[in-house]
């Protein structure tokens, strides 16, 4: 039977929920920016840069995120001789790993714009940078919104692996409490509800925005 007395532990769980939200937001920002830079480097950079970026993306997609997180958490402090707090280790690992997926999302969005629009921009005397920023990216951003919603969902869910390096996020706090008061069903149920409260509005908001501006991305 569900023991509602565990609700007295809600403030501790919510403190972990705040860390989850903070980690998800910072990761979303860093991976969104880094992914765009990687995609531009792969599509429009010199040949040697495109090869390096492609190798990086393929490599990151072939390695489990948890392996990257654990390696960074334990190896980076040894290599640089400085401590690396768990939160920053998780943010660094998720940025390195998830940026590869973000880059592919951007690349798909940019290449979905018809080549004729690039040729039209060139015929008007626009530079490559102007064509990218004024023609291609605005349409690509709109077209990739559904994928970006899925991308944010993955980012939020992936924050749970930060518990492996003792980041005091929602899963870590739930696990710690479950071991103390032996109420795993109640605690993990609350954790699931909190994740749902974060994920569902995020995906619905992205869908609503996309439905309203989807026509702007058609060409």
Buried (B, 14 or more C-beta within 10 A) or exposed (E): EEEEEBEEBEEBBBEBBEBBBBBBBBBBEBBBEBBBBBBBBBBBBEEEBBEBBBEBBEEBEEEEBBEBBBEBBEEBBEEEEEEBEBBBBBBBBBBBBBBBBBBBBBBBBBEBBEEEBBEEBEEEEBEEEEBBEEBBBBBBBBBBBBBBBBBBBEBBEBBBBBBBBBBBBBBBBBBBBBEEBEBEEBBBBBBEEBBEEBBEEBBEEBEEBBEEEEEEBEE
